[in-house]
Amino acid sequence: MKRNGTRKTLLLTLSATLFAGTAFVASTTEAQAATSAQVISGVNFRTEPSTSGDKIRMLSKSETVTIVDKVNSYWYKIKDHKGVTGYVSTSEKYLKLEEPEVEIDANGEVVRSVSFRKGPSTDYDRIRYLKSGEDIEIIDEVNNYWYKIKDQNGEIGYVSSNEKYIESDYVSVSAAASQSKSALIDKVVQAGMNYLGTPYEFGSNRNTTKTFDCSDLVRHIYKEGADIVIPTNSRSQGDFIKDNGTVVKSISQLKRGDLIFFMAYKGIDGSNYEEINKSSQRITHVAMYLGNGKMLNTYSNKSGGVIIDTLDSHWVHRFLFGGSVIK
């Protein structure tokens, strides 16, 4: 079956789809990402992809801008109607993107005779049976069960996407998004591993990697590993996760790469925490969950600076909530 080149076309079009809002993907190239957007609510236009960047001006409602690049989950690099380049929030409450036309182009081969129908359901009339060995072109994935395809005669119809009938090089948008997020988390985790043993310093300098406190550590590794800039202190980071809509209240719901927030230490015994209303407690510590009951954090030089810790004992009693930086 001839498949050369079609997978490349597919992945390029998937990049555009993900950029449009299906899921977060690391920075695209300017040529791939360029699209138009309309300002739907006044928003700051800044010199850097951060709220600490100088404000160029306020973009006004109904202005049209060009999205040059998606820097990370939270900032677009844009060009306004005057040709000035800067950065603006990716929040949907500020910009409405013109979604790009998505073209899916992937090859497939029939590996077992299957019905070729007029619609994506067994209720639709059968056009004919596709024979084993026939080559097809996959135009779209309608849902989890049906492909829209073009057969070797140029006729368009629908066929089951079950692998026992169709072998293809098609990658669904949701699968690509999941793979991209997982790969990004791996980069963040690896960035953290590179700093194991780095000394602890309360209120560490955010512009160096010679020492870290807990919030400086997670902020730096997300910036280094995923090019995502999160707030500088643990309480602001907790608010960020809440605003991101990814909060989980149970340790069992934590996923690899999630930030974990803790209240102040009251002792080893769980009884020390029984009468405490955790909803009113201040965040005093943040760590990053690694999976399998492990977390990356730093809280003292005596403990070893940046270490891989076990999420048990007093950590369990101090747990407030966790959540993902990347949606």
Secondary structure, DSSP 8 states (H G I E B T S, - for coil): ---TTHHHHHHHHHHHHIIIIIS--S---HHHH-EEEEE-S-EEEESSSSTTS-EEEEE-TT-EEEEEEE-SSSEEEEE-TTS-EEEEE--TTTEEE--------EEEEESS-EEEESSSSTTS-EEEEE-TT-EEEEEEE-SSSEEEEE-TTS-EEEEE--TTTEEE----HHHHHHHHHHHHHHHHHHHHHTTTT--B-TT--TT-SS-B-HHHHHHHHHHHHH-----SSHHHHHHHHHHHT-EE-SGGG--TT-EEEE-----SSGGGGTT--GGG----EEEEEEETTEEEE---TTTTSSEEEES-THHHHHEEEEE-S--
